[in-house]
Amino acid sequence: MLRSAFVRPTHVPWLQPAVCIRAQSTYAKAQLKCDDAQQAGEEGTSSVSPTASPRWFSELQARILRLKDAPKSPRCVEEADGLLQQTNANWMGLLAGSQGFLTEPRWRGLDNHQVFWGDMRLAKLIGKQTGHINNVMYNRYAESARVQFIRHHGLDATAEERKQWEDLVTPRSLGLILKTMTTEFKFPMKYPDRVYVLYRLTEPPTPDSTSLRMESWILSDQHRRIAAKVIDETAIYDYTVGKVSVLKPFMVEKLKRTFAMQEEARGKYAEEARRAIEAVEALESRHG
C-alpha cells in the first residue's frame, strides 16, 4: 500500500489521492547530433537543446568521452577532458536546473540517498537473477522529498511562522493532503546507486489557491539521468474546521519567491547547458 507523505482524513473521501503509475519508454530514441546542429546553422541557433531527449545529458557526456578516448590530437583530448570535468561538476544544474529545479544541497528533498538491495524487485531471467528498484519506492522517495521541500520554507522564518510551516505537513491545523499523484518511470534504476530527489512548484500560488501543483525528479547519481518523474497536486486543508482552505499570506509570498528563484535557475542553467552543447559540437566539428 502506498502511503502519503501528508495525512489523508477518511472523512473527506473526494480528496483521497488518485495515484496513477504510468510506465514510460525505457530508452529515449532521440539523439544529439552535430549534423542536425549544422543544418540549423542558417537560423543561427543549435537544434540541440536540453529537452531534445530525456537522456540528453548522459548522451552529451558519452560524446565527450568518445572525443577524449579516441586517437585524436592532444589538444582535442585536453579540451574534451576539460569539458568532461566541467559537466561532471555541474551535472545536476545542467540536467535539472535548466528545467526550473533548485539544485543547491539545501533544496534537495533527498540528498545522496543510498539505494539498498532490499529496495529492488528481483526476478529470474533465463537462469539469471535480475531486478530493479521497486516502483513503489519511487513514490516513497517523492513523498519524503515533498515534506522536506515544504519544511525548508520555514528554516529562515520567525519562530511563529516556522512552526506553521512545520505544522503544514501534519494534521494539527492548516495542512496539506495529497490529492493526485502521477509517476512516470524513465529507466530501471538498480542497486548499487544513490538518488537525489528535487521538487519544484509548477505554478506560483495565489491568495485564492486551494491546492499546490508540484513536480519531482528522482535522479540517479550513477547514470546522471532521471529515473522517475512525479507530478502531484496537494490540497490545502484546515483540520480545525474540517474543510478545504487557503494558505496563510506569508506562505503565499514565500512560495511565490521560490517560484521566482526557480525561473531564475531555469534561465541560468539553460544558458549553461546550451554553451556546453555548443562546445561539444564545436569540438566534434574540428576533430570529428
Backbone as JSON, one array per atom type, in Angstrom:
{
  "sequence": "MLRSAFVRPTHVPWLQPAVCIRAQSTYAKAQLKCDDAQQAGEEGTSSVSPTASPRWFSELQARILRLKDAPKSPRCVEEADGLLQQTNANWMGLLAGSQGFLTEPRWRGLDNHQVFWGDMRLAKLIGKQTGHINNVMYNRYAESARVQFIRHHGLDATAEERKQWEDLVTPRSLGLILKTMTTEFKFPMKYPDRVYVLYRLTEPPTPDSTSLRMESWILSDQHRRIAAKVIDETAIYDYTVGKVSVLKPFMVEKLKRTFAMQEEARGKYAEEARRAIEAVEALESRHG",
  "N": [[0.86, -1.2, 0.0], [0.54, 2.22, -0.84], [1.74, 5.01, 0.89], [0.86, 8.22, 1.82], [2.85, 11.22, 2.07], [1.62, 13.17, 3.4], [-1.05, 13.5, 5.71], [-4.15, 11.82, 5.19], [-7.41, 12.45, 5.65], [-10.13, 10.35, 6.54], [-12.67, 11.31, 6.45], [-13.0, 12.95, 4.34], [-13.64, 11.97, 1.56], [-13.49, 12.69, -1.19], [-11.09, 13.83, -1.48], [-9.24, 11.88, -1.42], [-6.18, 10.51, -2.53], [-5.6, 10.02, -5.98], [-3.65, 7.79, -7.34], [-1.65, 7.51, -10.04], [0.18, 5.33, -11.84], [2.28, 5.41, -14.38], [3.87, 3.83, -16.94], [6.74, 4.71, -18.82], [8.6, 5.05, -21.88], [11.52, 3.14, -21.8], [13.99, 3.67, -22.93], [15.2, 6.49, -24.56], [14.73, 7.62, -27.92], [15.66, 9.79, -29.27], [18.56, 11.44, -30.45], [21.49, 13.39, -29.87], [22.82, 15.16, -32.3], [25.57, 16.33, -34.17], [25.32, 16.87, -36.86], [22.65, 17.64, -37.15], [22.69, 20.06, -35.83], [24.32, 21.53, -37.52], [22.7, 21.71, -39.78], [20.82, 23.44, -38.84], [22.13, 25.78, -38.81], [21.65, 28.01, -40.41], [19.71, 29.44, -39.14], [21.03, 30.37, -37.05], [21.02, 29.25, -34.54], [21.43, 26.41, -32.39], [20.0, 23.2, -33.03], [19.94, 21.39, -31.09], [18.89, 20.83, -27.83], [18.48, 21.03, -24.22], [16.11, 19.67, -23.8], [15.77, 17.89, -25.81], [15.99, 15.17, -25.53], [15.23, 12.78, -22.98], [17.54, 11.69, -22.12], [19.53, 13.44, -22.65], [21.74, 14.57, -21.28], [23.39, 12.43, -20.38], [23.94, 11.38, -22.87], [25.35, 13.49, -23.99], [27.65, 13.51, -22.38], [28.66, 11.02, -23.11], [29.42, 11.53, -25.71], [31.46, 13.37, -25.24], [33.3, 11.7, -23.95], [33.93, 9.98, -26.05], [35.34, 11.72, -27.69], [37.46, 12.26, -26.0], [38.68, 9.77, -25.56], [39.23, 8.7, -28.05], [41.66, 8.27, -30.72], [42.72, 11.13, -31.01], [43.96, 14.48, -31.58], [46.37, 15.83, -29.24], [45.48, 18.31, -28.29], [42.7, 18.18, -28.68], [42.02, 16.09, -26.94], [42.73, 17.25, -24.52], [40.93, 19.45, -24.4], [38.51, 18.07, -24.43], [38.71, 16.66, -22.05], [38.63, 18.77, -20.23], [36.01, 19.71, -20.7], [34.6, 17.47, -19.84], [35.18, 17.4, -17.11], [34.0, 19.82, -16.31], [31.24, 19.41, -16.91], [30.73, 17.18, -15.32], [31.08, 18.25, -12.77], [28.95, 19.95, -12.6], [26.59, 18.6, -13.1], [23.98, 18.21, -12.08], [22.83, 20.75, -12.04], [22.9, 21.39, -14.79], [21.25, 19.38, -15.83], [18.8, 19.32, -14.25], [18.46, 21.9, -13.19], [18.19, 23.45, -15.46], [15.61, 22.98, -16.08], [14.14, 24.3, -14.25], [14.42, 23.49, -11.58], [15.56, 23.91, -8.23], [18.76, 23.32, -7.31], [20.67, 23.41, -5.32], [22.28, 22.03, -2.39], [20.73, 22.56, -0.03], [18.15, 22.65, -0.97], [17.45, 20.15, -1.77], [15.29, 17.42, -1.65], [15.81, 14.73, -1.06], [19.09, 13.87, -0.51], [21.8, 12.53, -1.98], [20.98, 9.94, -1.33], [21.19, 6.63, -0.27], [20.65, 3.76, -2.24], [19.22, 0.69, -1.43], [19.76, -2.88, -1.41], [17.46, -4.25, -0.72], [15.53, -2.57, -1.69], [14.94, -3.32, -4.19], [13.07, -5.02, -6.78], [13.18, -8.28, -7.45], [13.84, -10.71, -10.04], [13.82, -13.74, -12.0], [15.6, -14.35, -14.93], [16.11, -16.17, -17.67], [17.64, -18.02, -16.21], [19.19, -16.26, -14.78], [19.5, -14.02, -12.12], [17.84, -10.97, -11.91], [16.83, -7.52, -11.66], [15.19, -4.47, -10.49], [14.78, -1.22, -8.97], [12.01, -1.3, -6.86], [8.9, -0.15, -8.04], [7.21, 1.14, -6.25], [8.94, 2.31, -4.47], [9.88, 4.63, -5.68], [7.75, 6.4, -5.41], [7.73, 6.64, -2.65], [10.2, 7.85, -2.22], [9.63, 10.32, -3.43], [7.52, 11.28, -1.82], [8.76, 11.61, 0.65], [10.61, 13.57, -0.05], [8.91, 15.66, -0.72], [7.85, 16.5, 1.71], [10.18, 17.51, 2.9], [10.74, 19.59, 1.13], [8.6, 21.37, 1.58], [8.93, 21.93, 4.34], [11.37, 23.19, 4.29], [10.88, 25.84, 3.7], [10.42, 27.13, 6.04], [12.8, 27.46, 7.36], [14.3, 29.85, 7.55], [12.51, 31.51, 8.75], [10.51, 33.41, 11.14], [10.1, 32.31, 14.57], [7.4, 31.78, 15.1], [6.25, 31.63, 12.51], [7.8, 29.58, 11.47], [6.92, 27.39, 12.93], [4.35, 27.12, 11.89], [4.93, 26.42, 9.25], [6.1, 23.95, 9.76], [3.9, 22.63, 10.84], [2.37, 22.4, 8.6], [2.76, 20.01, 7.28], [1.49, 18.2, 8.82], [-1.45, 16.91, 10.59], [-2.35, 18.92, 12.35], [-3.34, 21.61, 12.22], [-3.65, 23.97, 9.87], [-3.04, 22.26, 6.95], [-1.64, 19.95, 4.47], [-2.99, 17.82, 2.0], [-2.44, 15.01, 0.08], [-3.64, 14.92, -3.14], [-3.68, 14.11, -5.91], [-1.44, 11.99, -7.73], [0.96, 11.33, -10.07], [3.12, 9.08, -11.54], [5.88, 8.81, -13.59], [7.88, 6.5, -15.04], [11.23, 6.39, -15.95], [13.67, 4.96, -16.39], [14.98, 1.71, -15.45], [16.26, 1.78, -12.41], [18.95, 0.47, -10.47], [20.4, -1.35, -7.69], [23.9, -1.17, -7.01], [23.39, 2.27, -6.15], [22.88, 5.81, -5.85], [20.46, 8.24, -4.94], [19.08, 11.41, -5.84], [16.58, 13.66, -4.96], [14.54, 16.09, -6.24], [12.38, 18.92, -5.9], [9.84, 21.04, -7.29], [7.73, 23.92, -7.71], [5.1, 23.94, -10.0], [3.55, 26.0, -10.75], [2.98, 29.35, -9.59], [1.55, 29.97, -6.36], [-1.59, 31.56, -5.47], [-3.41, 34.0, -3.48], [-5.92, 32.85, -3.41], [-5.59, 30.18, -3.95], [-6.39, 26.78, -3.56], [-4.95, 24.54, -3.62], [-1.71, 23.05, -4.22], [0.4, 22.68, -6.97], [2.88, 20.54, -7.99], [6.12, 19.24, -9.0], [8.34, 16.48, -9.17], [11.66, 15.28, -9.51], [13.41, 12.28, -9.67], [16.63, 11.43, -9.4], [19.29, 9.52, -10.74], [22.43, 8.98, -9.42], [24.54, 7.44, -10.36], [24.01, 7.08, -13.1], [23.46, 9.61, -13.95], [20.94, 10.55, -14.76], [17.36, 10.99, -15.22], [15.46, 9.01, -13.21], [12.82, 8.72, -12.49], [9.8, 10.6, -12.79], [7.62, 12.6, -10.94], [4.44, 13.91, -10.71], [2.34, 15.94, -8.88], [-0.57, 16.96, -6.98], [-1.49, 18.8, -4.2], [-3.94, 19.28, -1.81], [-5.02, 22.09, 0.12], [-5.83, 22.12, 3.44], [-7.84, 22.77, 6.22], [-7.65, 21.55, 9.29], [-8.78, 22.25, 11.67], [-11.31, 23.23, 11.23], [-12.27, 21.46, 9.46], [-12.36, 21.57, 6.55], [-11.64, 22.44, 3.09], [-9.11, 24.87, 2.47], [-7.14, 27.92, 2.28], [-3.73, 29.04, 1.83], [-1.74, 30.7, 4.35], [-1.13, 34.25, 4.15], [1.68, 34.93, 4.37], [2.83, 32.54, 3.65], [2.03, 32.22, 1.0], [3.43, 34.36, -0.19], [6.07, 33.58, 0.32], [6.27, 31.19, -1.14], [5.82, 32.18, -3.67], [8.18, 33.61, -4.03], [9.93, 31.49, -4.08], [9.12, 30.28, -6.48], [9.88, 32.29, -8.27], [12.65, 32.18, -7.94], [13.08, 29.66, -9.0], [12.55, 30.12, -11.72], [14.61, 31.88, -12.32], [16.78, 30.15, -11.96], [16.22, 28.36, -14.01], [16.66, 29.93, -16.34], [19.39, 30.57, -16.01], [20.74, 28.01, -15.94], [19.84, 26.84, -18.28], [21.09, 28.37, -20.18], [23.77, 27.74, -19.56], [23.71, 25.03, -20.18], [23.2, 25.15, -22.91], [25.58, 26.35, -23.79], [27.41, 24.34, -23.1], [26.6, 22.24, -24.78], [27.03, 23.41, -27.3], [29.8, 23.74, -27.16], [30.7, 21.1, -27.23], [29.76, 20.35, -29.75], [31.28, 22.08, -31.34], [33.84, 21.11, -30.85], [33.6, 18.56, -31.91], [33.17, 19.19, -34.6], [35.63, 20.2, -35.31], [37.4, 18.13, -34.78], [36.17, 15.82, -35.51]],
  "CA": [[0.0, 0.0, 0.0], [1.27, 3.46, -0.88], [1.39, 5.9, 1.98], [1.14, 9.62, 1.5], [3.69, 11.96, 2.99], [0.71, 14.01, 4.16], [-2.16, 12.72, 6.26], [-5.37, 11.88, 4.4], [-8.53, 12.15, 6.54], [-11.13, 9.48, 5.93], [-13.96, 11.98, 6.36], [-13.05, 13.78, 3.13], [-13.33, 10.95, 0.55], [-13.18, 13.2, -2.51], [-9.7, 14.27, -1.5], [-8.33, 10.75, -1.38], [-5.31, 10.65, -3.69], [-5.66, 9.1, -7.11], [-2.27, 7.55, -7.72], [-1.56, 6.95, -11.38], [1.54, 4.89, -12.14], [2.29, 5.26, -15.82], [5.18, 3.46, -17.46], [7.19, 5.44, -19.98], [9.62, 4.37, -22.65], [12.73, 2.99, -21.02], [15.11, 4.3, -23.6], [14.81, 7.54, -25.5], [15.22, 7.4, -29.27], [16.28, 11.0, -29.81], [19.99, 11.55, -30.29], [22.03, 14.72, -30.06], [23.72, 15.0, -33.44], [26.21, 17.54, -34.66], [24.79, 17.14, -38.2], [21.4, 18.38, -37.0], [23.01, 21.43, -35.45], [24.84, 22.21, -38.69], [21.57, 22.01, -40.65], [20.09, 24.57, -38.28], [23.04, 26.9, -38.74], [21.12, 29.19, -41.09], [18.91, 30.19, -38.19], [21.94, 30.93, -36.06], [20.89, 28.59, -33.25], [21.57, 24.96, -32.44], [18.74, 22.46, -32.9], [20.07, 20.56, -29.91], [18.51, 21.54, -26.61], [18.41, 20.13, -23.07], [14.86, 18.92, -23.77], [15.67, 17.07, -27.01], [15.91, 13.77, -25.13], [15.37, 12.61, -21.54], [18.9, 11.23, -21.83], [20.45, 14.34, -23.35], [22.98, 14.84, -20.56], [24.25, 11.24, -20.44], [24.4, 11.28, -24.25], [26.37, 14.52, -24.18], [28.89, 13.04, -21.76], [29.18, 9.93, -23.93], [30.09, 12.16, -26.85], [32.71, 13.94, -24.74], [34.21, 10.58, -23.7], [34.44, 9.5, -27.34], [36.37, 12.66, -28.12], [38.6, 12.16, -25.09], [39.34, 8.46, -25.62], [39.6, 8.35, -29.42], [43.01, 8.74, -31.08], [42.64, 12.48, -31.55], [45.12, 15.31, -31.28], [46.49, 16.15, -27.81], [44.64, 19.48, -27.99], [41.31, 17.71, -28.6], [41.9, 15.31, -25.7], [42.79, 18.2, -23.4], [39.69, 20.2, -24.36], [37.44, 17.14, -24.05], [38.85, 16.37, -20.62], [38.13, 19.94, -19.53], [34.55, 19.7, -20.79], [34.09, 16.38, -19.01], [35.27, 17.83, -15.71], [33.0, 20.87, -16.08], [29.88, 18.85, -16.89], [30.61, 16.31, -14.14], [30.97, 19.07, -11.57], [27.7, 20.72, -12.61], [25.62, 17.77, -13.81], [22.61, 18.38, -11.6], [22.35, 22.04, -12.51], [22.66, 21.31, -16.23], [20.14, 18.47, -16.1], [17.55, 19.69, -13.59], [18.36, 23.35, -13.04], [17.72, 24.01, -16.73], [14.16, 22.77, -16.14], [13.49, 25.07, -13.2], [14.61, 22.95, -10.23], [16.62, 24.47, -7.4], [19.6, 22.14, -7.12], [21.6, 23.54, -4.21], [22.03, 20.99, -1.37], [19.68, 22.89, 0.94], [16.84, 22.49, -1.59], [17.23, 18.76, -2.18], [14.42, 16.67, -0.76], [16.7, 13.65, -0.65], [20.42, 14.26, -0.99], [22.76, 11.43, -1.98], [20.33, 8.87, -0.57], [21.67, 5.32, -0.71], [19.7, 2.73, -2.66], [19.54, -0.57, -0.78], [19.42, -4.1, -2.14], [16.07, -4.58, -0.41], [14.61, -1.69, -2.42], [14.72, -3.84, -5.55], [12.15, -6.11, -7.1], [14.03, -9.24, -8.14], [13.17, -11.68, -10.92], [14.71, -14.66, -12.71], [15.53, -14.2, -16.38], [16.99, -17.14, -18.34], [18.56, -18.56, -15.22], [19.98, -15.21, -14.15], [18.69, -13.13, -11.28], [17.93, -9.57, -12.28], [15.82, -6.73, -10.96], [15.32, -3.02, -10.49], [14.13, -0.63, -7.81], [10.55, -1.47, -6.84], [8.24, 1.09, -8.45], [6.63, 1.81, -5.08], [9.99, 3.08, -3.81], [9.97, 5.97, -6.28], [6.72, 7.22, -4.77], [8.17, 6.92, -1.28], [11.24, 8.87, -2.33], [8.99, 11.6, -3.74], [6.73, 11.74, -0.68], [9.71, 12.1, 1.66], [11.19, 14.82, -0.55], [7.88, 16.7, -0.7], [7.81, 17.01, 3.08], [11.37, 18.33, 3.11], [10.6, 20.81, 0.32], [7.69, 22.28, 2.29], [9.54, 22.33, 5.61], [12.51, 24.07, 4.03], [10.46, 27.24, 3.62], [10.38, 27.72, 7.37], [14.11, 27.46, 8.0], [14.76, 31.21, 7.85], [11.35, 32.29, 9.18], [10.41, 33.65, 12.58], [9.73, 31.1, 15.31], [5.97, 31.55, 14.93], [5.99, 31.19, 11.14], [8.45, 28.29, 11.28], [6.03, 26.36, 13.48], [3.24, 26.92, 10.95], [5.46, 25.64, 8.13], [6.26, 22.57, 10.25], [2.56, 22.06, 11.0], [1.73, 22.23, 7.3], [2.87, 18.62, 6.86], [0.86, 17.4, 9.86], [-2.89, 17.19, 10.69], [-2.63, 19.7, 13.56], [-4.16, 22.8, 11.95], [-3.63, 24.09, 8.42], [-2.16, 21.22, 6.44], [-1.71, 19.56, 3.07], [-3.44, 16.45, 1.75], [-2.13, 14.59, -1.28], [-4.88, 14.76, -3.9], [-3.36, 13.25, -7.05], [-0.01, 11.72, -7.88], [1.24, 10.58, -11.29], [4.53, 8.72, -11.61], [6.37, 8.39, -14.9], [9.15, 5.8, -14.86], [12.09, 6.69, -17.09], [14.54, 3.82, -16.64], [15.03, 0.85, -14.26], [17.42, 2.0, -11.56], [19.32, -0.74, -9.74], [21.45, -1.3, -6.67], [24.09, -0.03, -6.1], [23.23, 3.61, -6.71], [22.41, 6.82, -4.91], [19.45, 9.07, -5.59], [18.79, 12.78, -5.43], [15.19, 13.97, -5.28], [14.32, 17.53, -6.28], [10.98, 19.33, -6.04], [9.59, 22.41, -7.74], [6.36, 24.35, -7.96], [4.86, 24.08, -11.44], [2.9, 27.29, -10.92], [3.01, 30.07, -8.32], [0.24, 30.02, -5.69], [-2.24, 32.86, -5.3], [-4.14, 34.02, -2.2], [-7.13, 32.04, -3.51], [-5.26, 28.8, -4.29], [-6.79, 25.76, -2.6], [-4.05, 23.4, -3.78], [-0.38, 23.31, -4.78], [0.81, 21.75, -8.03], [4.34, 20.41, -7.92], [6.76, 18.18, -9.78], [9.55, 15.95, -8.55], [12.54, 14.43, -10.31], [14.26, 11.35, -8.94], [17.82, 11.36, -10.24], [20.29, 8.5, -10.46], [23.78, 9.52, -9.37], [25.42, 6.61, -11.17], [23.75, 7.25, -14.53], [23.24, 11.02, -14.23], [19.71, 10.56, -15.55], [16.09, 10.98, -14.49], [14.94, 7.66, -13.05], [11.36, 8.82, -12.46], [9.23, 11.93, -12.64], [6.37, 12.54, -10.19], [3.64, 15.13, -10.77], [1.3, 15.78, -7.87], [-1.36, 18.1, -6.51], [-1.84, 18.65, -2.79], [-4.99, 20.2, -1.38], [-4.79, 22.82, 1.37], [-6.95, 21.69, 4.27], [-7.84, 23.27, 7.6], [-8.13, 20.47, 10.15], [-9.52, 22.78, 12.82], [-12.72, 23.42, 10.84], [-12.65, 20.32, 8.64], [-12.71, 21.88, 5.16], [-10.58, 22.96, 2.23], [-8.79, 26.24, 2.84], [-6.08, 28.56, 1.51], [-2.52, 29.25, 2.6], [-1.55, 31.99, 5.02], [-0.49, 35.22, 3.24], [3.14, 34.86, 4.36], [3.19, 31.33, 2.92], [1.86, 32.52, -0.43], [4.53, 35.22, -0.62], [7.32, 32.81, 0.35], [6.24, 30.25, -2.26], [5.99, 32.98, -4.88], [9.61, 33.89, -4.15], [10.55, 30.24, -4.51], [8.85, 30.11, -7.91], [10.73, 33.24, -8.99], [14.0, 31.62, -7.9], [13.09, 28.55, -9.95], [12.64, 30.67, -13.07], [15.97, 32.39, -12.46], [17.64, 28.98, -12.15], [15.93, 27.83, -15.34], [17.37, 30.75, -17.31], [20.83, 30.45, -15.81], [21.28, 26.71, -16.31], [19.54, 26.58, -19.69], [22.18, 29.01, -20.92], [24.97, 26.94, -19.35], [23.54, 23.79, -20.94], [23.36, 25.5, -24.33], [27.0, 26.56, -24.05], [28.08, 23.04, -23.04], [26.26, 21.51, -26.01], [27.72, 24.05, -28.42], [31.23, 23.47, -27.03], [30.92, 19.73, -27.71], [29.56, 20.37, -31.2], [32.42, 22.75, -31.96], [34.97, 20.19, -30.76], [33.34, 17.49, -32.88], [33.33, 19.7, -35.96], [37.06, 20.41, -35.57], [38.19, 16.91, -34.64], [35.33, 14.66, -35.77]],
  "C": [[0.88, 1.23, 0.0], [0.81, 4.35, 0.26], [1.77, 7.32, 1.6], [2.06, 10.23, 2.53], [2.86, 12.92, 3.82], [-0.48, 13.16, 4.6], [-3.4, 12.9, 5.42], [-6.55, 11.52, 5.3], [-9.58, 11.31, 5.83], [-12.46, 10.18, 5.76], [-14.03, 12.95, 5.18], [-12.73, 12.87, 1.94], [-12.95, 11.52, -0.8], [-11.76, 13.73, -2.62], [-8.73, 13.1, -1.42], [-7.49, 10.75, -2.65], [-5.56, 9.59, -4.75], [-4.25, 8.92, -7.62], [-2.23, 6.85, -9.06], [-0.11, 6.6, -11.66], [1.59, 4.55, -13.61], [3.7, 4.97, -16.3], [5.49, 4.26, -18.71], [8.23, 4.6, -20.71], [10.91, 4.31, -21.85], [13.9, 3.73, -21.63], [14.62, 5.31, -24.62], [15.44, 7.27, -26.85], [15.98, 8.6, -29.8], [17.77, 11.01, -29.5], [20.41, 13.0, -30.5], [23.09, 14.63, -31.14], [24.27, 16.34, -33.89], [25.66, 17.9, -36.04], [23.52, 17.96, -38.12], [21.69, 19.84, -36.68], [23.54, 22.21, -36.65], [23.72, 22.59, -39.65], [20.78, 23.2, -40.15], [20.92, 25.84, -38.23], [22.51, 28.16, -39.38], [20.31, 30.05, -40.14], [19.77, 30.78, -37.08], [21.82, 30.32, -34.69], [21.01, 27.1, -33.43], [20.21, 24.3, -32.27], [18.76, 21.58, -31.67], [19.73, 21.38, -28.68], [18.45, 20.55, -25.47], [17.12, 19.33, -23.01], [14.72, 18.01, -24.98], [15.49, 15.6, -26.67], [16.0, 13.69, -23.62], [16.79, 12.21, -21.13], [19.94, 12.2, -22.37], [21.77, 14.53, -22.61], [23.92, 13.64, -20.62], [24.76, 11.03, -21.86], [25.5, 12.29, -24.54], [27.7, 14.07, -23.58], [29.51, 11.88, -22.53], [29.94, 10.47, -25.14], [31.43, 12.76, -26.43], [33.73, 12.83, -24.51], [34.77, 10.03, -25.0], [35.54, 10.42, -27.87], [37.64, 12.53, -27.28], [39.39, 10.87, -25.29], [39.78, 8.06, -27.02], [41.01, 8.87, -29.72], [42.96, 10.09, -31.78], [43.94, 13.23, -31.23], [45.18, 15.58, -29.78], [45.61, 17.33, -27.4], [43.18, 19.07, -27.82], [41.09, 16.96, -27.29], [41.88, 16.24, -24.49], [41.48, 18.98, -23.27], [38.53, 19.31, -23.93], [37.5, 16.82, -22.56], [38.35, 17.55, -19.79], [36.62, 20.02, -19.54], [33.94, 18.63, -19.89], [34.11, 16.77, -17.54], [34.21, 18.89, -15.39], [31.59, 20.3, -15.98], [29.68, 17.91, -15.71], [30.38, 17.13, -12.88], [29.61, 19.76, -11.47], [26.55, 19.93, -13.22], [24.19, 18.02, -13.37], [22.02, 19.71, -12.04], [22.01, 22.01, -13.99], [21.41, 20.49, -16.53], [18.82, 18.98, -15.54], [17.37, 21.19, -13.43], [17.82, 24.0, -14.3], [16.22, 23.81, -16.92], [13.44, 23.42, -14.96], [13.59, 24.51, -11.8], [15.74, 23.7, -9.52], [17.48, 23.31, -6.92], [20.61, 22.25, -5.99], [21.26, 22.52, -3.12], [20.89, 21.3, -0.42], [18.28, 22.7, 0.37], [16.52, 21.04, -1.95], [16.37, 18.03, -1.16], [15.09, 15.44, -0.21], [18.04, 13.95, -1.29], [21.39, 13.1, -0.84], [22.25, 10.25, -1.16], [20.73, 7.51, -1.14], [20.51, 4.4, -1.09], [20.14, 1.4, -2.04], [19.11, -1.75, -1.64], [17.95, -4.45, -1.93], [15.06, -3.68, -1.08], [14.23, -2.26, -3.78], [13.64, -4.91, -5.6], [12.93, -7.07, -7.97], [13.22, -10.21, -8.96], [14.24, -12.56, -11.56], [14.5, -14.5, -14.21], [16.58, -15.09, -17.01], [18.08, -17.61, -17.37], [19.4, -17.54, -14.48], [19.07, -14.31, -13.34], [18.92, -11.68, -11.68], [16.85, -8.8, -11.51], [16.07, -5.25, -11.09], [14.59, -2.49, -9.26], [12.62, -0.8, -7.93], [9.88, -0.13, -7.14], [7.64, 1.86, -7.27], [7.66, 2.7, -4.4], [10.1, 4.49, -4.38], [8.95, 6.91, -5.64], [7.11, 7.58, -3.33], [9.28, 7.97, -1.27], [10.6, 10.25, -2.52], [8.23, 12.15, -2.54], [7.64, 12.28, 0.43], [10.3, 13.44, 1.24], [10.18, 15.96, -0.51], [7.79, 17.33, 0.69], [9.0, 17.94, 3.33], [11.29, 19.64, 2.34], [9.71, 21.83, 1.02], [8.34, 22.81, 3.56], [10.69, 23.31, 5.41], [12.12, 25.54, 4.06], [10.39, 27.91, 5.0], [11.73, 27.87, 8.04], [14.58, 28.86, 8.39], [13.62, 32.11, 8.29], [11.42, 32.58, 10.68], [9.95, 32.37, 13.27], [8.26, 30.76, 15.1], [5.65, 31.02, 13.53], [6.63, 29.83, 10.87], [7.57, 27.17, 11.79], [4.87, 26.08, 12.53], [3.69, 26.17, 9.7], [5.62, 24.17, 8.55], [4.89, 21.89, 10.37], [1.9, 21.76, 9.67], [1.8, 20.79, 6.79], [2.32, 17.67, 7.93], [-0.64, 17.71, 9.87], [-3.26, 18.05, 11.89], [-3.58, 20.86, 13.3], [-4.3, 22.95, 10.44], [-2.61, 23.1, 7.88], [-2.37, 20.95, 4.97], [-2.13, 18.1, 2.96], [-3.14, 16.11, 0.3], [-3.42, 14.26, -2.01], [-4.68, 13.84, -5.1], [-1.85, 13.11, -7.16], [0.2, 10.85, -9.11], [2.74, 10.34, -11.38], [4.87, 8.22, -13.0], [7.75, 7.77, -14.71], [10.0, 5.95, -16.12], [13.09, 5.58, -17.41], [14.67, 3.01, -15.35], [16.32, 1.03, -13.47], [17.68, 0.76, -10.71], [20.31, -0.42, -8.63], [22.76, -1.76, -7.32], [23.93, 1.3, -6.83], [22.87, 4.55, -5.56], [21.46, 7.75, -5.65], [19.44, 10.47, -4.98], [17.35, 13.05, -5.84], [14.99, 15.47, -5.14], [12.83, 17.81, -6.46], [10.91, 20.74, -6.57], [8.1, 22.66, -7.84], [6.17, 24.47, -9.46], [4.1, 25.35, -11.77], [2.93, 28.01, -9.58], [1.63, 30.07, -7.67], [-0.3, 31.45, -5.67], [-2.94, 32.85, -3.94], [-5.39, 33.16, -2.21], [-6.85, 30.57, -3.81], [-5.69, 27.85, -3.18], [-5.96, 24.48, -2.76], [-2.72, 23.88, -4.34], [-0.08, 22.25, -5.82], [2.33, 21.74, -8.09], [4.83, 19.25, -8.78], [8.04, 17.77, -9.09], [10.34, 15.15, -9.57], [13.37, 13.58, -9.37], [15.44, 11.04, -9.84], [18.76, 10.25, -9.78], [21.68, 9.14, -10.49], [24.71, 8.74, -10.3], [25.26, 6.89, -12.66], [23.57, 8.71, -14.93], [22.03, 11.2, -15.15], [18.5, 10.65, -14.63], [15.61, 9.53, -14.41], [13.42, 7.66, -13.04], [10.97, 10.28, -12.27], [7.88, 11.78, -11.95], [5.68, 13.91, -10.27], [2.49, 14.98, -9.79], [0.58, 17.09, -7.59], [-1.73, 17.83, -5.07], [-2.86, 19.71, -2.41], [-4.6, 20.85, -0.05], [-6.02, 22.63, 2.24], [-6.79, 22.21, 5.69], [-8.47, 22.21, 8.5], [-8.95, 21.0, 11.32], [-10.99, 22.99, 12.51], [-13.2, 22.31, 9.91], [-13.08, 20.67, 7.23], [-11.5, 22.43, 4.41], [-10.36, 24.44, 2.53], [-7.75, 26.82, 1.88], [-4.87, 28.75, 2.42], [-2.54, 30.61, 3.31], [-0.85, 32.95, 4.06], [1.03, 35.12, 3.2], [3.64, 33.61, 3.64], [3.1, 31.55, 1.42], [3.04, 33.34, -0.94], [5.85, 34.45, -0.66], [7.37, 31.84, -0.83], [6.36, 30.98, -3.59], [7.47, 33.3, -5.11], [10.36, 32.64, -4.6], [10.34, 30.02, -6.0], [9.72, 31.05, -8.74], [12.18, 32.76, -9.03], [14.13, 30.46, -8.88], [13.27, 29.06, -11.38], [14.01, 31.28, -13.33], [16.94, 31.24, -12.72], [17.45, 28.39, -13.54], [16.73, 28.61, -16.41], [18.87, 30.58, -17.23], [21.37, 29.12, -16.35], [20.93, 26.32, -17.74], [20.63, 27.2, -20.57], [23.48, 28.23, -20.77], [24.89, 25.63, -20.14], [23.74, 24.04, -22.43], [24.84, 25.67, -24.67], [27.77, 25.24, -24.03], [27.84, 22.24, -24.31], [27.02, 22.09, -27.19], [29.22, 23.8, -28.36], [31.57, 22.07, -27.54], [30.78, 19.68, -29.22], [30.74, 21.0, -31.91], [33.64, 21.84, -31.95], [34.81, 19.05, -31.76], [33.57, 17.97, -34.31], [34.8, 19.9, -36.31], [37.85, 19.1, -35.59], [37.39, 15.65, -34.96], [35.83, 13.8, -36.92]]
}
